[in-house]
Amino acid sequence: MVDVKKLDKNKRQDKNSHQSPNLVDIRHIQIDMELPAFERLEKYLQDIENPYQFLCGHVAVHVCFSDEGNDLSTQLKHYFSSYNH
């Protein structure tokens, strides 16, 4: 089961508080497409440990979202439409 309190704690952590060796490499996460969507999400969150801070190879990734503003889809559309002009 998804632990909302743990997710909230992870979200609030300083990006410098985790050293790279303690982070999970997302390249090693496998998604079982046979599982229902909610079970895939639960398994992913369990495997990645912290969806806001993880590794992709030797690169530490810190993900954050704004409480205000556009969603990711809108931002990407805006970025790519302005990029082509």
C-alpha positions as CSV (number, residue, x, y, z in Angstrom):
1,M,0.0,0.0,0.0
2,V,1.2,3.5,-0.8
3,D,2.4,5.4,2.3
4,V,1.3,8.9,1.7
5,K,3.1,10.2,4.8
6,K,6.4,8.7,3.5
7,L,5.8,10.2,0.0
8,D,5.2,13.7,1.6
9,K,8.4,13.3,3.7
10,N,10.4,12.4,0.6
11,K,8.9,15.3,-1.3
12,R,10.0,17.8,1.4
13,Q,13.6,16.4,1.7
14,D,16.4,18.6,0.7
15,K,18.0,17.4,-2.6
16,N,21.4,17.4,-0.9
17,S,20.3,15.2,2.0
18,H,20.6,12.0,0.0
19,Q,24.0,10.9,-1.2
20,S,24.0,9.2,-4.6
21,P,25.1,5.7,-3.3
22,N,21.8,5.6,-1.3
23,L,19.6,6.4,-4.2
24,V,18.0,3.7,-6.4
25,D,19.0,3.6,-10.1
26,I,15.8,3.9,-12.1
27,R,17.4,1.8,-14.9
28,H,17.0,-1.2,-12.6
29,I,13.3,-0.8,-12.0
30,Q,11.1,-3.2,-14.1
31,I,7.5,-2.5,-14.7
32,D,5.2,-5.6,-15.1
33,M,2.7,-4.5,-17.7
34,E,0.5,-7.5,-16.8
35,L,-0.4,-5.9,-13.5
36,P,-3.3,-3.5,-13.1
37,A,-2.2,0.2,-13.2
38,F,-2.6,0.8,-9.4
39,E,-0.5,-2.3,-8.6
40,R,2.2,-1.2,-11.1
41,L,2.3,2.2,-9.4
42,E,2.5,0.6,-5.9
43,K,5.3,-1.7,-7.1
44,Y,7.2,1.2,-8.7
45,L,6.9,3.3,-5.6
46,Q,8.1,0.4,-3.5
47,D,11.1,-0.3,-5.8
48,I,12.2,3.3,-6.4
49,E,11.9,4.1,-2.6
50,N,11.9,7.9,-3.3
51,P,10.2,9.0,-6.5
52,Y,11.5,12.5,-6.0
53,Q,15.2,11.5,-5.8
54,F,16.8,8.7,-7.7
55,L,19.7,7.9,-10.0
56,C,19.7,7.4,-13.7
57,G,23.1,5.9,-14.2
58,H,25.6,8.1,-12.5
59,V,23.3,11.1,-12.6
60,A,21.3,12.0,-9.5
61,V,17.8,13.2,-10.4
62,H,15.8,15.5,-8.2
63,V,12.1,15.9,-9.2
64,C,9.9,18.7,-7.9
65,F,6.6,20.1,-8.9
66,S,5.1,23.5,-8.4
67,D,1.9,23.9,-6.4
68,E,0.9,26.6,-8.8
69,G,1.0,27.0,-12.5
70,N,0.5,24.7,-15.5
71,D,0.7,21.0,-15.5
72,L,3.6,19.2,-17.1
73,S,1.7,18.4,-20.4
74,T,0.9,22.1,-20.9
75,Q,4.4,23.2,-20.1
76,L,5.9,20.7,-22.6
77,K,3.5,21.8,-25.3
78,H,4.4,25.4,-24.7
79,Y,8.2,24.6,-24.7
80,F,8.1,22.6,-27.9
81,S,5.9,25.0,-29.7
82,S,8.2,27.9,-28.9
83,Y,11.3,25.8,-29.6
84,N,10.3,25.3,-33.3
85,H,9.8,29.0,-34.0
